[in-house]
Amino acid sequence: MAALLCILFLVASHEAAEVLEQTLEHELKQSAAQLAKGVEPSASNPQIAVRAVDADGRSRVLFGRWPQGVHVLGEGASSVSLAFASAEDYLLESDALAGGGFLEARIRLTGFVEERREQLVQIAVSFAIGLLGVIAVSVFATRLALAPLRATTRSLESIDERHLSERVGTRGTRDAMDRHAEALNRVLDRLETSFGRMAAFSADVAHELRTPVNRILNQADVALLRGDPGGAMESLTAIRESADEMRRLIEDMLLLARGEEGKLALRPERLAVGAVVGDLVDLYRPTCEERDVELALAAKGEALELATDRQLLQRAVSNLIDNAVRHTPAGGRIEVELRRDRGGAQIAVSDSGAGVPEAERERIFHRFVQLDPARGGGGAGLGLPIARMIARLLGGELGVAASALGGARFELALPSGGAGTEPGADGPPGALGVPS
């Protein structure tokens, strides 16, 4: 607005200067016409002085008081110079005569400066009024524009850990504030889901740890009541087994938490995947024979090599085989298949158990989920979540589908390039043991 008013002032000054120039030009033409008729020119404006200069440079004042030793603005003076002229300055115009020589006219800028001062006062008043108007409109518009933000802030202030279901209201305008509120609501959805998972996880942990702790306490009470040194060994054995179960559960939970937070150390190396899978099949074969379950290996990529972490790969595959062993009834069959897949490797573990309903194929990868605990043969429901976490940590994926054997088929896909996540916080070597 200030720049616009400055331009307006310069334009007004220029217009006023043009009026002065036109006045001087009119006076010069009138004087030239009178001289041509042999009549002595007379002044029509007392503020104007006119003199005649002949071809030899001699001059005479025709009328008015010709100023000497003053600052004169010549013809074509700029608007800027006129805008800053003083009341003591003069404006000059000239016009050529027919017989040679020329006429000069000068006018003092006193009236022009007074008019300019009035314009400045008017512009200053207009600027002050306009500025106050702009401030008033800006304050009103800003408060109106920020009203949704203040409402959002009040809504957020009312949300705490006890009211995570509350959401920020939207107006349905689809403007920037509505999109901001929707983004906040999505964040609140994720927070509510995370808090729900934490609460469920805490309850599940308490439930899973309660059983071995109760067994330890019961065995210790029985040993104390017996008072029989000979039965102490039996009680200590049972206590140790329960404590070992608790240790494995805690290690699994810590492993899963570190992996999901990206703090699990990776030690990639060039591995012959066929040899790793073959060793695990040999490790589980005696257990399968005891359960009257046939365990077969179909390795179509024995020479397949990948750059990956050996212990993590062993842990993921062993969890899949262990899951298949626990869910396959006597007389059943388990097949472990290794083959190349898009430059990487796919390790599939199929069983002839009850299978996984399609609606539950994602839920089984959640912590502590057991579709049929009575037939689970033990376990805390952490094996599959750990296997999927490791698959993704290594840059691959783990999914489940129906098996041709009638049960479930877990497919672990690994890329040829190795791990997809940078190593996190280091951990002790050998922390990822393979269950036997």
C-alpha positions in Angstrom: 0.0 0.0 0.0 2.9 2.4 0.8 4.5 1.6 -2.6 1.2 2.3 -4.3 0.7 5.6 -2.6 4.3 6.6 -3.5 3.5 5.9 -7.2 0.3 7.9 -6.8 2.3 10.8 -5.4 4.8 10.7 -8.3 2.0 10.6 -10.8 0.2 13.5 -9.2 3.4 15.5 -9.2 4.0 14.7 -12.8 0.4 15.8 -13.7 0.9 19.1 -11.9 4.2 19.7 -13.6 2.6 19.1 -17.0 0.0 21.8 -16.2 2.8 24.2 -15.4 4.6 23.3 -18.6 1.4 23.9 -20.6 0.9 27.2 -18.9 4.5 28.3 -19.9 4.1 27.0 -23.4 0.8 29.0 -23.8 2.5 32.1 -22.5 5.4 31.7 -24.9 3.2 31.2 -27.9 1.1 34.2 -27.0 4.3 36.4 -26.6 5.7 35.2 -29.9 2.4 36.1 -31.7 2.4 39.5 -30.2 6.1 40.1 -31.2 5.2 39.0 -34.7 2.5 41.7 -34.8 5.0 44.3 -33.5 3.1 44.6 -30.3 5.0 44.6 -27.0 4.0 41.4 -25.1 2.2 41.7 -21.8 1.9 39.3 -18.9 -1.2 37.3 -18.4 0.2 35.6 -15.3 2.2 37.7 -12.8 4.2 34.7 -11.7 5.7 34.2 -15.1 8.7 36.1 -16.5 9.5 36.0 -20.2 12.6 37.2 -22.0 13.7 37.2 -25.7 17.1 36.1 -26.8 18.2 37.1 -30.4 20.5 35.2 -32.7 23.5 37.1 -31.4 22.8 36.0 -27.8 21.5 39.4 -26.6 18.5 39.1 -24.3 15.9 41.5 -23.0 13.1 40.9 -20.5 9.7 41.3 -22.1 7.7 41.2 -18.8 7.9 40.0 -15.3 10.9 39.9 -12.9 13.6 37.7 -14.5 15.3 35.7 -11.6 19.1 35.5 -11.4 21.2 33.0 -9.5 18.4 30.6 -8.8 18.0 26.8 -9.3 16.2 26.2 -12.5 14.6 22.9 -13.6 15.0 22.7 -17.4 12.6 21.3 -20.0 11.7 17.7 -19.6 12.5 17.6 -15.9 11.8 14.2 -14.4 8.9 13.5 -12.1 11.3 12.6 -9.3 13.2 15.9 -9.5 9.9 17.8 -9.5 8.6 15.8 -6.6 11.6 17.0 -4.5 11.8 20.6 -5.8 11.7 23.4 -3.3 9.6 26.6 -3.3 12.6 28.6 -4.4 13.2 26.6 -7.6 12.0 27.7 -11.1 10.7 25.8 -14.0 12.0 26.7 -17.5 10.4 26.4 -21.0 11.6 27.8 -24.3 10.3 28.3 -27.8 12.1 29.3 -31.0 11.3 32.5 -32.9 10.8 32.6 -36.7 13.5 35.2 -37.4 16.1 33.5 -35.2 16.6 33.5 -31.5 14.1 32.2 -29.0 11.9 33.0 -26.1 12.4 31.8 -22.5 9.8 31.6 -19.8 10.3 30.9 -16.1 7.8 30.3 -13.3 8.5 30.0 -9.6 7.4 26.7 -8.1 5.9 28.1 -4.9 2.3 27.2 -5.9 3.4 23.8 -7.1 5.2 23.0 -3.9 2.1 24.1 -1.8 -0.1 21.9 -3.9 2.4 19.1 -3.5 2.3 19.5 0.3 -1.5 19.3 0.3 -1.2 16.1 -1.8 1.3 14.7 0.7 -1.1 15.4 3.6 -3.9 13.7 1.8 -1.8 10.7 0.9 -0.6 10.4 4.5 -4.2 10.6 5.8 -5.3 8.0 3.2 -2.3 5.8 4.2 -3.2 6.0 7.9 -6.9 5.2 7.3 -6.0 2.4 4.9 -3.5 0.9 7.3 -5.9 0.9 10.1 -8.5 -0.7 7.8 -6.0 -3.3 6.7 -5.0 -4.1 10.3 -8.6 -4.5 11.3 -9.5 -6.7 8.4 -6.3 -8.7 8.9 -7.0 -9.3 12.6 -10.6 -10.3 11.8 -9.6 -12.6 8.9 -6.7 -14.2 10.8 -8.9 -15.0 13.8 -11.5 -16.3 11.5 -9.0 -18.4 9.6 -7.3 -19.7 12.8 -10.6 -20.6 14.5 -10.5 -24.2 13.2 -6.9 -24.5 14.5 -7.9 -23.2 17.9 -10.8 -25.8 17.9 -8.3 -28.5 17.0 -6.0 -27.4 19.8 -8.8 -27.6 22.3 -9.7 -31.1 21.1 -6.1 -32.2 21.3 -5.8 -30.8 24.9 -8.7 -33.0 26.0 -7.0 -36.2 24.7 -4.9 -38.2 27.0 -4.1 -41.9 27.7 -7.6 -42.4 29.1 -9.4 -40.7 26.2 -7.5 -42.0 23.1 -10.8 -42.7 21.3 -11.5 -38.9 21.0 -10.9 -37.4 17.6 -10.5 -33.9 16.1 -13.6 -32.6 14.5 -13.7 -31.7 10.8 -15.9 -29.3 8.9 -16.2 -31.2 5.6 -14.7 -28.4 3.6 -11.7 -30.5 2.5 -9.4 -27.4 2.9 -6.0 -27.4 4.5 -7.3 -27.3 8.0 -9.6 -30.3 7.4 -6.6 -32.2 5.9 -4.6 -31.3 8.9 -7.3 -32.6 11.2 -7.6 -35.8 9.3 -3.8 -36.3 9.5 -4.0 -35.8 13.2 -6.8 -38.3 13.5 -4.8 -40.9 11.6 -1.9 -40.3 14.0 -4.4 -40.7 16.9 -5.7 -44.0 15.3 -2.2 -45.3 15.2 -1.5 -44.3 18.8 -4.7 -45.9 20.0 -3.9 -49.1 18.1 -0.3 -49.0 19.5 -1.6 -48.5 23.1 -4.1 -51.2 22.6 -1.4 -53.6 21.4 0.8 -52.6 24.4 -2.1 -53.3 26.8 -2.9 -56.6 25.1 0.8 -57.5 25.0 1.2 -56.8 28.7 -1.8 -58.9 29.5 -0.5 -61.7 27.2 3.0 -61.6 28.8 1.5 -61.7 32.3 -0.7 -64.7 31.3 2.2 -66.5 29.6 4.6 -66.0 32.5 2.0 -66.8 35.2 1.9 -70.5 34.3 5.7 -71.3 34.6 5.9 -69.1 37.7 3.0 -71.0 39.3 4.7 -74.3 38.4 7.9 -73.1 40.1 6.1 -72.1 43.2 4.1 -75.3 43.4 7.2 -77.5 42.9 9.0 -75.5 45.6 6.1 -75.8 48.0 5.8 -79.5 47.4 9.6 -80.0 48.0 9.3 -78.0 51.2 6.3 -79.9 52.4 7.9 -83.3 51.7 11.0 -82.6 53.6 12.4 -85.5 51.7 16.0 -84.9 50.4 15.5 -87.7 47.9 12.6 -85.9 46.2 14.4 -82.6 46.0 16.1 -83.6 42.8 12.8 -84.2 41.1 11.4 -80.9 42.2 14.6 -79.0 41.2 14.4 -80.6 37.8 10.8 -79.4 37.3 11.7 -76.0 38.6 14.6 -75.7 36.2 12.4 -76.7 33.3 9.9 -74.1 34.2 12.6 -71.5 34.6 14.1 -72.4 31.3 10.6 -72.0 29.7 10.4 -68.5 31.2 13.9 -67.7 29.9 13.1 -68.8 26.4 9.9 -66.7 26.5 11.7 -63.6 27.7 14.4 -64.0 25.1 11.8 -64.4 22.4 10.0 -61.3 23.5 13.3 -59.3 23.7 14.3 -60.6 20.2 11.0 -59.6 18.7 11.1 -56.1 20.3 14.7 -55.5 19.2 13.9 -56.6 15.7 10.8 -54.5 15.3 12.7 -51.4 16.7 15.5 -52.0 14.2 18.0 -52.5 16.9 19.0 -56.1 16.0 22.5 -56.5 14.7 23.0 -58.1 11.3 26.1 -60.1 10.4 25.7 -60.9 6.7 27.9 -63.5 5.1 27.9 -65.6 1.9 25.9 -68.7 2.7 25.1 -71.9 0.9 21.4 -71.9 1.7 21.0 -75.6 0.8 23.5 -76.6 3.5 21.9 -74.5 6.1 18.4 -75.8 5.4 19.7 -79.4 5.2 21.4 -79.2 8.6 18.1 -77.9 10.2 16.1 -80.8 8.6 18.7 -83.3 10.0 18.4 -81.6 13.4 14.6 -82.0 13.5 14.4 -85.5 11.9 14.8 -87.4 15.3 12.0 -85.4 16.8 9.8 -86.1 13.8 10.6 -89.8 14.1 9.6 -89.8 17.7 6.3 -88.3 16.7 5.8 -90.7 13.8 6.0 -87.8 11.3 7.8 -88.0 8.0 10.1 -85.1 7.3 11.3 -84.7 3.7 13.7 -82.2 2.0 13.2 -81.2 -1.6 16.2 -79.0 -2.3 16.2 -77.7 -5.9 18.7 -75.1 -5.2 21.5 -76.9 -3.3 24.1 -74.6 -4.9 22.2 -71.5 -4.1 24.1 -68.9 -2.2 22.9 -65.7 -0.5 24.5 -62.9 1.4 22.5 -63.0 4.6 22.8 -63.5 8.4 23.3 -67.2 9.2 21.9 -67.1 12.8 18.8 -65.1 11.7 18.1 -67.4 8.8 18.5 -70.5 11.0 16.2 -69.0 13.5 13.5 -68.2 11.0 13.6 -71.6 9.3 13.8 -73.5 12.6 10.7 -71.7 13.8 8.8 -72.7 10.7 9.8 -76.4 11.0 9.1 -76.4 14.7 5.6 -74.9 14.1 5.0 -77.6 11.5 6.2 -80.4 13.8 3.8 -79.2 16.6 0.8 -79.0 14.3 1.3 -82.2 12.4 -0.4 -85.3 13.8 1.2 -88.7 14.1 1.4 -90.4 10.7 1.6 -87.0 8.9 4.1 -85.5 6.6 6.3 -82.3 6.5 8.0 -81.1 3.4 10.8 -78.5 3.3 11.4 -77.1 -0.1 14.2 -74.9 -1.3 14.2 -73.3 -4.8 15.4 -70.3 -6.7 12.9 -67.4 -6.9 13.6 -64.2 -8.9 17.3 -64.3 -8.3 16.8 -65.0 -4.6 15.6 -68.0 -2.6 12.3 -69.4 -1.4 12.1 -71.7 1.5 8.7 -73.4 1.9 7.6 -75.6 4.8 4.4 -77.6 4.2 2.6 -79.9 6.6 -0.4 -82.2 6.6 -1.9 -80.7 9.8 -5.2 -78.8 10.2 -4.1 -75.8 8.2 -4.8 -72.2 8.7 -8.3 -70.7 7.8 -8.0 -67.9 5.2 -9.5 -65.4 7.6 -6.8 -66.1 10.2 -3.7 -66.1 7.9 -2.6 -62.6 9.0 -3.6 -62.9 12.7 -1.3 -65.9 13.3 1.6 -63.5 12.8 0.5 -61.4 15.8 2.1 -62.0 19.2 0.8 -64.8 21.4 -1.9 -65.9 18.9 -2.6 -69.6 19.0 -5.5 -70.8 16.9 -5.9 -74.0 18.7 -3.9 -74.0 22.0 -5.1 -77.5 22.9 -3.3 -78.8 19.8 -0.4 -76.5 19.8 1.9 -78.8 21.6 3.3 -76.0 23.8 4.8 -72.7 22.6 3.8 -69.2 23.4 2.7 -68.0 20.0 5.9 -66.1 19.2 7.6 -68.4 16.7 5.7 -67.1 13.6 5.9 -63.4 14.6 9.7 -63.8 15.0 10.0 -65.6 11.7 8.2 -62.9 9.8 10.2 -60.2 11.7 13.4 -61.9 10.6 12.2 -62.3 7.0 11.5 -58.6 6.7 14.7 -57.7 8.5 16.6 -59.7 5.9 14.7 -57.9 3.1 12.3 -60.7 2.3 8.7 -61.7 3.3 6.9 -64.5 5.0 3.4 -65.6 4.0 1.1 -68.6 4.5 -1.1 -70.4 2.1 -2.9 -73.8 1.8 -0.6 -76.8 1.4 -1.0 -79.5 -1.1 -0.5 -81.9 1.8 -3.8 -80.6 3.3 -2.3 -78.3 6.0 -0.5 -75.0 5.9 2.4 -73.9 3.6 4.7 -71.2 4.9 6.8 -69.5 2.2 9.9 -67.6 3.2 11.2 -65.4 0.3 14.7 -63.9 0.5 16.3 -61.6 -2.0 19.7 -62.2 -3.5 21.1 -59.0 -2.2 20.8 -59.9 1.4 19.4 -57.9 4.3 17.1 -55.0 3.7 17.8 -53.1 6.9 21.0 -51.6 8.2 22.5 -53.2 11.3 21.1 -51.8 14.5 22.5 -52.0 18.0 25.0 -54.8 18.4 24.2 -57.8 20.4 26.2 -60.6 21.7 27.3 -63.3 19.2 25.2 -66.4 19.4 22.3 -64.7 21.0 20.0 -66.3 18.4 20.1 -69.9 19.3 18.2 -72.5 17.3 15.7 -74.5 19.4 16.3 -78.2 19.5 
